[in-house]
């Protein structure tokens, strides 16, 4: 189990890093809308590069993991730049298809149609990339009989709408080299999602594979259910 103090320290480091980037952009006189987009993307890119270097065993591993993480981030940035939001189901299927894992064959993906805003979409894309990559390299998608299930729901609770997403692996085994046991993958799920989305993430290492549960307030800042109209203030 992760020490709460360690999580707080990592959140503080992320906040300090973002504050430095904000100062640089402010000093450069970049326009507000472009400054926010650059700050969000570049802060995440810098974090990915730094932590990938710290958690990789060798240069080859660093290059491979960094390339995959940046590709995922840039694909989502391109999609949200083009459409203003990202479909959660498509975000997950594209990440799986990048590794030739098809929905309906070795993956079950089920939940209401949700549209995520650009910044939350980037954070969720990073989380899905880490889960998929780990399952391909160390989990059930590394064996013929393995599979994954991704299910989510939005429920009205006392404090407002809550999104709960559950990633479940089947037919695999726990690998001690798994990035979910240690390293940047776990940091993305437990720290990045907490910082960017206010999410609470739990990881359970079952005999057949990982079960990851992500819970977060599904506010207008995060996204909308597809049948809800877009927020005119963000148009």
N, C-alpha and C positions, 0 to 999 in steps of 0.2 A: 504493500500500500504506500502511495506517495505521501511524504511528509508535508502537511499543510504549510509549514514554514518554507520548505523548498519551493512550493508553488508560488507563494507570496513573493519570494526573492526573485523568481523568474519573471513574474508579472511586473515587478518594479524595474527590472532590467529592460524589458520591452518598452515600458512607458518612458524610461530615460532615453532610449534609443530613438523613439518617435519624437520626443521633445527636441533632440538635437537636429533631426531632419526638418522639423517645422521651422526652427530658427534659420536654417540654411535657405529654405524656400522663401521665407519672409524677407530675408536680407536680399534675395535675388529679385524681389518685386514681381513674382509670378502671380498671374490673375487668380482670383479666389477659386473658381471651379477647377481650373487646371492644377492649382496648387494642392487641392484636396485629393484629386485623382493621383497625382504624382506621389504625394506623401504616402497615401495608402499602399500603392503598388510598390514603391521603392523601399519603404520600411519593411514590407514583407519579403521582398527580394533580398535585402541585406540580411535579414534574420535567417532566411533559408540558407544563404551562402555561408554565413558565420557558423550556424549550428551544424550544417552538413559537414563542414570541415572538421569541427570538433568531435563529431560522433562517427566519422568514417575510419575504417581500419587501415586503408591504404589509398593511394592516389586513384587507382582504377575504380575502387568503390565510391570514392568521393565524386569523381566525374560522372559515373553512371547515375548515382542517386540525385546529384545536383541537376543534371540534364532532365531527368524525369520530373522532378519537382518544379523546375522552371517552365517546362513545357506545359504542365498542367495549369500552372498559374497564368501563363500567357494565353492559353486557349480560353480560359474563363474570362480573362480581361478583354479579349477580342469579342467574345459573345456579348458581354454586358455593354461594351462600347457600342455595339451594333444595335442591340435591342433594348437596352436600358435595364434589363433584368434577366434572370436565368431560371429555367425550369429545373426543379430539383430532380425529377425523374430522369430527364435528359442528361443532367450533370453526372448522375451515377452511371447510367448506361454507357455514356461516352468514355468514362474512366475505365470501366470494365472492358469495353470493346477495344480500347487501346492495347489491352493484353489478350485480345481475341477470346474473351469470355462473353458469351451471348446470353441475353435474357431469355428465359424459357428453357435453356439447356443446363447450364451450371449455376445459374443465378435466378433468384426470385426477387422481384422488385415491386413493392406494393405500397400505395399510400395515396392520399388525396393530391390533386394537382396544385402544386405550390410554386409561386414565383418569388425568387430571392433578389434583393437589391444587390448592386455590384460588390460592395465591401463584404457583406455576409456571404455572398456567393463565392468569393475568392477564398474565404476562410473555410467554407464547407468543401470546396473543391480540394483544398490542401488536405483536409481530414480524410476525404474519400480516397485521395491518391495514396495516402499513407496506409490506409486499411487494405486497399486493393493490392498495392505493391507487396505489403507484408504477406498477404494471403497467397500471392503468386510465388514469392521467394521462399517462404517459411511455413505456409499454412495449407489449407485444403485445396487451393487451386494449383498446388505443386504435385498433386496426386490425382490419378484418373477419376476416382470415385468422389472426390471432394466437391463441395458446393458452398455457396453463400446465400443468405437471405437478408434483404434490406427492407424493413417495414417501418412506416412512420404514421403518426396520427396527430391531429391537432384537437385539443380538448379545451373547453371553457372551464377554468378553475377560479377560485376565489380572487386570485390576483390578476386574472386576465387569461388570455389564450396561452397555452403551453404546447410546444412542439416536442414530441418524443420520437426519436429515431433509434431503431435497434438494428445493429449489424450482428448477424449470427453465422458462425462458420460450422460446417458439418462435414464429417468424414475425413478430418485431418488429425493433427496431433500438435501438441505444444512443442515448439522448437526453442531451445534455450538461446539461440542466436536471434530470435525474433526481435524486430525493432520495437514491438509493442511492450516487450519486457523491460527494455531500456533504450535510451537514445532519443533521436529527434522525433520519430513517429509518435512516441508516447507524449512528448512535449507538445506536439501539435494538438493532439486530442485533449489533453488535460489543461494546457496553459494557453495556447493560442485561441482555442474556442472560448475559454473563460474570459479572456481579455477582449476579444472581438465581438462575441455574441452573448456574453453573460451566461454561458452554458455550464452545466454540471455534467461531467462525463465519468462514467464508471466502466472499468475493464474487469471482466471475469475470465480467467484462463481455465476453461473447462477441458476435460480429457479430449474431446473431439475438436477443439479449436477455441478461438476467441469469441467472446460475446461483449460487444461494446454498446452501451446505452448513452445517448446524448439527449439531454433535456434543456430547453431554453425557452425564454419568453418569446412568443411569436407576435411581436409588436409590429407596427407599421415600419419601424426602422429596419426590421429584419426582412419582411416581405409581406405577401398577401396570398390568400387562397384564390385560385384562378378566377372564380366567379365574382370575387370582389372587384369593384372598379379600382383602377390605379389611383394613387394619391395625387390630386391635382397640384399639391404643393411641390411635388417632386418632378412634375412634368416639364 
